[in-house]
Amino acid sequence: MILETVNKVNVGFYTSEYRKTTTNQHANFSAGEVNASDADERLLGIGFLKGSGNMHYGMRAEYAENYSVDNPIITVKVQKGNGKTDEYNIDIRKVNPQTANEIEMFALCNYADANGNGTGGTFGSWQTLNYYRNNAMHNGYFEMTNTMDHFKNVKQDWVSMIGAMIDDYMNSGLFRQAMDGRMLLGMFSSFIHD
């Protein structure tokens, strides 16, 4: 009973925090903080990972140079705090939402959005998934990650996490958030494999 009350409080608090964060992030992009090169045809999406303290890592997903329908490779470029950029080539065929890291999930969400299979949310599937992830970490369903090492190496079960959060949202009367989770699970269903 105590855990349920804590979860309801966390859900409400992080819902309002999520709205503030996404509004601020997207206001920054519309104010022209994205480089002109980000507008090229290969760009799929942009996003953030929150590190320790005030550190944020900017991410950019784009079609890899050798991308094709039969070779769905997505390049994720991660801007680190020191101004350097790390690049990861993610083979979408190998990403399994039941055991994937955050960089792989960012690539998967942007790939799904680009192919019309995403959640259809205003800010994209990654932002919806990130919202779920943040709430799940605060509710104790997901491992807290806040370093580049974790972002690329900690594999987690995103499907189970979403299921747990759907239950919390339904029990709290947050039906729209629960529907977002169902859309994420629907998107992931074709990527789950052994």
Secondary structure, 3 states (H helix, E strand, C coil): CHHHHHHHHHHHHHHHHHHHHHHHHHHHHHHHHCCHHHHCCCEEEEEEEECCCCCEEEEEEEECCCCECCECEEEEEEECCCCCEEEEEEEHHHCCCCCECHHHHHHHHHHHHHCCCCCCCCCCHHHHHHHHHHHHHHCCCCCCCCCHHHHHHCCECHHHHHHHHHHHHHHCCCHHHHHHHHHHHHHHHHHCCC
